[in-house]
Amino acid sequence: MTTVLDAVREFAPAKINLFLHVGDKRADGYHALESLVVFAAAGDVLTFAGADELSLSVDGPFSDALSGDPDNLVTRAARALAAQTGTSKGARIALTKNLPVASGIGGGSADAAAALRGLARLWDLTVKSDDLRKIGETLGSDIPVCIDCATAWMEGRGEAVTPLSEMPPVPMVLVNPGVGVPTGKVFAALKERRGVGHSRPPLITNAAGLVAYLNTAANDLEAPARTIAPVVGEVLDALANRPGALLTRMSGSGATCFSLFESADAAAGAAAILRRNQPGWWVADTTMAPRPV
């Protein structure tokens, strides 16, 4: 018996690169990458309802950044899924944009992945996660890892995703200073890189083990991002200087940075002080969630 859904809700959590190593440029023009990816309990929300045509409405704190883009990743993902599966169904998609745009935490990619998941449910399509990842790969390098919203080892240009054991739910604070750091410029300014081939993490059960492992890695794009946007360094220093901060790093190509904290109280206290001292920064105290819902 076929189940017809009237409405579907999907959470699109922030994607965090706990480290990001850059290798040589490939023949296709992309750099080889290597990253340990987790997801936070903070994110965007998408809802889907049946309709004859495809439409998208956007609200939320960062909706203005998308209001002039009718052909963003969400609608492109919807059309790609429809084309791949041969469906002619439409949908009313509503996106609540809680995450800053183009900020290194995969907001657009997570939204597109959520669109693929949500529409597959709404349209009652027989598609597996692998099918959705293949569709996502044609739209953006970060979309495949966002399909399952689970801890993963990411390689290639981002399309090669290997699931890993879930990490402990470590408290964290995310900070974005509200500046754009174009990914192309960051890669162009890259002078030193660790390359790929780092050892994958062992089974990690606590924050201390995670930090010990992460201290053997880095984000190769952090130094060029600091050069292009010095405020990134200010954010990293502000986070690292808060009591209880265990490790501070930039995610992706920036400009969002994060700190892992020893307790939820320490994270909440740090976030409160940062919001007071830097009212123009976006600050979120959240958790490195094993499986955000």
C-alpha positions, 0 to 999 in steps of 0.5 A, spaced: 500 500 500 502 506 498 502 512 503 501 519 501 504 524 505 501 531 506 507 534 509 514 532 510 519 536 515 527 535 514 532 538 519 538 541 515 544 541 520 550 545 520 556 541 517 563 541 521 569 540 518 573 538 524 579 538 520 581 539 512 587 537 509 588 539 502 592 535 497 595 536 490 590 539 484 587 534 480 586 533 472 579 536 473 581 542 476 579 540 483 584 539 489 584 532 493 581 533 500 581 529 506 576 531 512 573 528 518 566 531 518 561 531 523 554 535 524 551 540 529 545 540 533 544 547 529 541 548 522 536 550 517 529 547 517 525 545 511 518 543 510 515 540 504 507 540 502 504 537 495 503 541 490 502 541 482 508 546 481 515 547 484 515 553 489 520 555 494 519 560 500 524 563 505 524 566 512 528 566 518 534 570 520 538 569 514 533 569 509 535 576 505 541 573 503 537 568 499 531 572 497 534 574 490 536 567 488 530 563 485 535 558 482 538 556 489 541 549 491 534 547 494 530 548 487 536 545 483 536 539 487 528 538 487 529 539 479 535 534 479 531 529 483 525 529 479 529 528 472 532 522 475 526 519 477 521 521 472 516 524 477 512 530 474 510 532 481 511 539 484 512 541 491 511 547 496 518 548 499 519 552 505 526 554 508 527 557 514 534 559 514 537 559 521 545 558 518 549 564 515 550 563 507 556 561 504 560 560 511 564 554 511 558 550 515 555 547 508 548 551 509 546 551 502 549 543 501 545 541 507 539 544 505 540 541 498 541 534 501 535 535 506 531 537 499 533 530 496 531 527 502 524 530 504 522 530 497 523 523 496 519 522 502 513 526 500 513 523 493 514 516 495 520 515 491 524 508 491 531 511 492 536 509 497 541 514 500 547 512 495 542 514 489 541 521 493 548 522 494 550 521 486 544 526 485 547 531 490 554 530 487 552 533 480 550 539 484 556 540 489 562 537 493 559 538 500 552 535 498 554 527 498 556 528 506 550 531 508 545 526 505 546 522 512 548 527 517 552 522 520 560 522 522 564 521 516 571 521 512 570 525 506 575 524 500 576 526 493 573 533 492 568 531 497 564 526 493 567 520 496 564 519 503 565 513 508 561 513 514 565 512 521 563 511 528 559 516 531 563 521 535 561 523 543 556 529 543 561 534 545 558 541 546 561 547 541 560 554 539 560 556 532 561 563 530 561 567 524 563 574 523 559 576 517 564 576 512 564 573 506 571 569 504 570 566 497 572 559 496 576 560 490 580 566 493 582 561 499 584 556 495 588 561 490 592 564 497 594 557 499 601 556 500 602 550 505 598 544 505 599 537 509 596 533 503 592 527 504 593 520 507 592 522 514 590 516 519 583 515 520 580 516 527 580 510 532 574 509 536 573 515 540 568 515 546 570 522 549 572 529 548 579 528 550 580 522 545 577 527 540 581 533 541 588 528 542 586 526 535 584 532 532 591 535 534 594 531 529 591 534 524 589 542 522 585 546 517 589 547 511 585 553 509 585 557 515 592 560 514 589 563 507 582 565 510 586 569 515 590 573 510 584 574 506 579 576 512 583 578 518 577 577 522 577 570 522 583 570 526 580 575 531 574 570 531 579 564 533 582 568 538 576 570 541 574 563 542 580 560 544 581 565 550 574 562 553 574 558 559 573 551 558 575 551 550 578 545 548 580 546 541 578 552 536 579 551 529 575 554 522 570 550 518 571 549 511 573 555 507 571 559 512 569 564 515 565 560 521 569 558 526 568 553 532 570 551 539 569 544 542 568 545 550 569 541 556 561 542 558 555 545 556 555 550 561 562 553 559 559 553 551 553 557 553 557 562 558 562 563 552 557 564 547 553 569 552 560 573 552 561 573 545 554 575 543 555 581 548 562 583 546 561 582 538 553 583 537 555 583 529 557 576 530 553 570 529 554 566 535 551 559 536 552 554 542 550 547 540 552 540 540 556 536 536 550 531 535 551 524 533 545 524 529 541 531 529 533 530 529 
